[in-house]
Amino acid sequence: MDKTLRLDLTIESRLEEVSRIYDVICDFFDGNGIAPNVAYQFNLCIDEIITNVVVHGLKDRPDRTIDLALVLDQDEVRATVTDDGPDYDPTAAPLSDLLVPIEERAIGGLGVHFVRTMMDDFTHRRVDGRNVTSFGQHLKPRRTEP
């Protein structure tokens, strides 16, 4: 791939929108030759981040919107989620202790854990009153037969 490809989506702050964008994201990855396991990891991480924004940040207010950008170039896939909810930095959330039995664990935190472990980087910044949460994964070069 010699050029950068981009998919931009704006969704309403409703949980139904998360499932609606799943196929759009899969089609983008599939149409651009991205491995199914990478598409799965991104869909899972996007689902977790946007669900947290809808439920906790924007409190299920469908009059608000969330922007999602997927950028694909020869070296990396990157997702950026932008919302105008209260300032919240998921990268600063405490680490989940997966050794604690599930019945003793606090609710929450696993979505951020997925992003931390599946992605190569995970960043957050506040820009013009908006949360900008971004995560990316480096693409492994495809093997070519001699």
C-alpha positions in Angstrom: 0.0 0.0 0.0 1.6 3.2 -1.1 -1.0 5.7 0.0 -2.8 6.6 3.2 -6.5 5.6 3.4 -9.0 7.1 5.7 -12.5 6.3 7.0 -14.4 9.0 8.9 -17.7 8.3 10.7 -19.9 10.5 12.9 -22.3 8.6 15.1 -25.0 9.5 17.5 -24.3 8.9 21.2 -26.4 5.7 21.3 -25.3 2.1 21.9 -27.1 0.9 18.8 -24.7 3.0 16.8 -21.8 0.9 18.0 -23.2 -2.3 16.4 -24.1 -0.4 13.3 -20.5 0.7 12.6 -19.1 -2.8 13.1 -19.8 -3.9 9.5 -18.6 -0.6 8.1 -15.3 -1.0 9.9 -15.0 -4.7 8.8 -15.6 -3.7 5.2 -13.0 -1.0 5.4 -10.4 -3.4 6.7 -11.4 -6.3 4.4 -11.5 -4.0 1.3 -7.9 -2.9 2.1 -6.4 -6.3 2.7 -6.1 -6.0 6.5 -5.9 -9.4 8.3 -9.2 -10.5 10.0 -7.4 -10.7 13.4 -6.4 -7.0 13.2 -9.9 -6.0 12.2 -11.3 -8.0 15.1 -8.9 -6.3 17.6 -9.8 -2.9 16.3 -13.5 -3.5 16.4 -13.2 -4.7 19.9 -11.2 -1.7 21.0 -13.4 0.8 19.2 -16.5 -0.9 20.7 -15.1 -0.6 24.2 -13.9 3.0 23.9 -17.1 4.3 22.2 -19.4 2.3 24.6 -17.6 4.0 27.5 -18.1 7.4 25.9 -21.8 6.8 25.3 -22.6 5.3 28.8 -20.2 7.2 31.1 -19.1 10.4 29.2 -22.2 11.5 27.3 -24.6 9.6 29.5 -26.7 8.1 26.7 -27.6 11.5 25.2 -28.4 10.8 21.6 -28.3 14.5 20.7 -24.5 14.3 21.0 -22.2 12.9 18.5 -18.9 10.9 18.5 -16.4 11.1 15.6 -14.4 8.1 14.6 -11.5 8.2 12.2 -9.6 5.1 10.9 -6.3 5.8 9.1 -4.5 3.1 7.3 -1.0 3.5 5.8 1.7 1.1 4.9 3.0 0.9 8.4 0.1 1.4 10.8 -3.6 1.3 11.4 -4.8 4.1 13.8 -8.3 4.8 15.3 -9.2 8.1 16.8 -12.3 8.7 18.8 -13.4 12.3 19.5 -16.2 13.4 21.8 -17.3 16.4 23.7 -18.0 14.7 27.0 -16.3 15.6 30.3 -12.5 15.4 30.3 -11.6 11.8 30.8 -8.3 10.2 30.0 -8.7 6.4 29.7 -4.9 6.0 29.4 -4.6 7.1 33.1 -7.2 4.5 34.3 -5.8 2.1 36.8 -4.5 -1.2 35.5 -6.9 -4.1 35.8 -5.7 -6.8 38.2 -6.6 -10.0 36.3 -5.3 -12.2 39.0 -8.1 -11.2 41.4 -11.1 -13.7 41.1 -13.8 -12.3 38.8 -16.4 -12.2 41.5 -14.1 -10.0 43.6 -13.1 -7.6 40.8 -14.5 -4.1 40.5 -16.8 -3.6 37.5 -15.1 -1.9 34.6 -11.6 -1.4 33.3 -11.4 -4.4 31.0 -12.1 -2.4 27.9 -9.1 -0.2 28.6 -7.1 -3.3 29.4 -8.0 -4.7 25.9 -6.8 -1.5 24.2 -3.6 -1.5 26.3 -2.7 -5.1 25.4 -3.9 -5.3 21.8 -2.6 -2.0 20.5 1.0 -0.8 20.2 0.1 2.7 21.5 -2.8 4.4 23.3 -3.0 8.1 23.8 -5.4 10.8 25.0 -5.4 14.5 24.8 -8.0 17.3 25.4 -8.3 19.6 22.4 -10.8 22.5 22.2 -13.0 21.0 24.9 -13.0 17.6 23.3 -11.5 14.2 24.3 -9.3 12.8 21.5 -8.5 9.2 22.3 -6.2 7.4 19.8 -4.7 4.0 19.5 -2.8 2.2 16.8 -1.1 -0.9 15.7 1.9 -1.4 13.5 1.4 -3.6 10.6 3.7 -6.5 10.1 5.2 -6.7 6.6 3.6 -9.4 4.5 5.8 -12.2 3.4 6.6 -12.4 -0.2 7.5 -15.7 -1.8 11.0 -15.7 -3.4 
